[in-house]
Amino acid sequence: MEGEIVQQVMASGATTVVGLMATDAWTQVRTRLAALFGRGRNAEEVSAELEEIRVEVVRAGDDAEVIEDSTAEVRGRIRRLVRQDPAAAAELHAILTEFGHHLPQQHIVVHNTVNGGTHHGFVVQAYQSTVNGVSPGEPTSR
């Protein structure tokens, strides 16, 4: 279980932290992350560093390059934290789980086109999908 948490935090923790920087929950999250990232350092100093990253993220808007740079910076902080204290991954995971609901819901639209061959029915690639305007679990009129 602990290995799974470390992998999850390493894979998506930075993206979640950067996403939270643009939410109203950031003030609460920043305090907790500064204490976590600042182990052995002045938490106020670490908080100010995180705030600098947040300002760049908010100013960036939809600038994917700036967001990716900020995410890479946070990813480096997470990597160093987990190397120094592997147990910190569980603490970070708990923080991100607690505040993750503040992230805006993403709506991803995928359009697939099937060409050639013989098809005798639907071809569906699905995760959370809508087929012909009907989402899983919704009643159909067919």
Secondary structure, 3 states (H helix, E strand, C coil): CHHHHHHHHHHHHHHHHHHHCCCCCHHHHHHHHHHHHCCCCCHHHHHHHHHHHHHHHHHHCCCHHHHHHHHHHHHHHHHHHHHHCCCHHHHHHHHHHHHHHHCCCCCCCCCCCCCCCCCCCCCCCCCCCCECCECCCCCCCC
